[in-house]
Amino acid sequence: MAIGVRLDLPVFIVTLENSFPFVVAIVSALLIGKFLAVLSVRGGFGYHWSSSMAMWSLSLPQVAATLASAIAAYDAVNLQQFLDQG
């Protein structure tokens, strides 16, 4: 929730306009990575397709956590650069 509250909508829109392929690549890599992990488990344990899709959908909130941790890391680097300058 803290990440959503900190969202600067004009900056978000400009970022989507200027870096849309990069944004799509990051989100796609996260979603596809989760899907490939589910496929590997499905084959090893013999799960049905519906069970595999349930596992994939239940792992999607982790994508949000990954993005939130990336934002926190980015903020930490920016803070360190700010402290180094001052």
N, C-alpha and C positions, 0 to 999 in steps of 0.2 A: 504494500500500500504506500510505503514511503517513496518508492520510485515513481509511482503514478502521480503522487502529489507534487513531486519535484519536476514533473514534466512541463517544459516550457513549450507550449503549443506552436508558436511561430517558428522557433528553432527546429522543432520536430518536423514541421512541414518543409522547411528549407532543406533540412538534411535528407528527407525523403526525395525531394526534387533533385538535389545535387548528387546524392550517393545512392540512388535507388538500386542499381545493380549490386552494390556492396551489401546493402541491407537485405536484399533478397537472397544473396549468396550465404550470408551468415545464418539467417533463419532457415533456409533450405538445408544447409549442412546439418544443423541441429535436428531438424525433423527427419531427414534421411538417415542420419546416424542412429537415431532411435529406432527407426524402422528396420535398418539392417541388423541391429542387435536383436530385435524381436524375431526376425527371420532366422537368425542363427540358432536361437533358443528353440524356435518352433521345430526346426529340423532335428535337433538333438533330442528333444523330449517328446516329439510326436503330437504336439498340440494341434487342434483344429483351427481353421482359419478365423472363425469368430473369436476364439480364445486369444489368438495372436493379436487380433485387432483390439481386443479389450486391454491386453497388456500394453500395446502401443499407446492407446488413448490415455491409459493411467500414468504413463511415463511423461506425457506432455507437460504437466505442471513443472517438471524438472527443467524444461526448456526455459521457462520463466525464471526459475532460480538461477540458471546459468547466465542468462542475460543480466539479472540483477547483480550477480557477483562480478560480471565484467564491468558494469557501471561503477561498482564500488572500487574495483581495482583501478579503473581509469581516474576516479576522483582521488584516490590515494596518490597516484603518480603526479597528478596536477598539484595536489597539496604539497608534496615533496619539492616539486619544482618551484612553487611559490615560496616555500621556506628557504630554499637555497638562494633565491634572489634577494631575500630580505635580510 
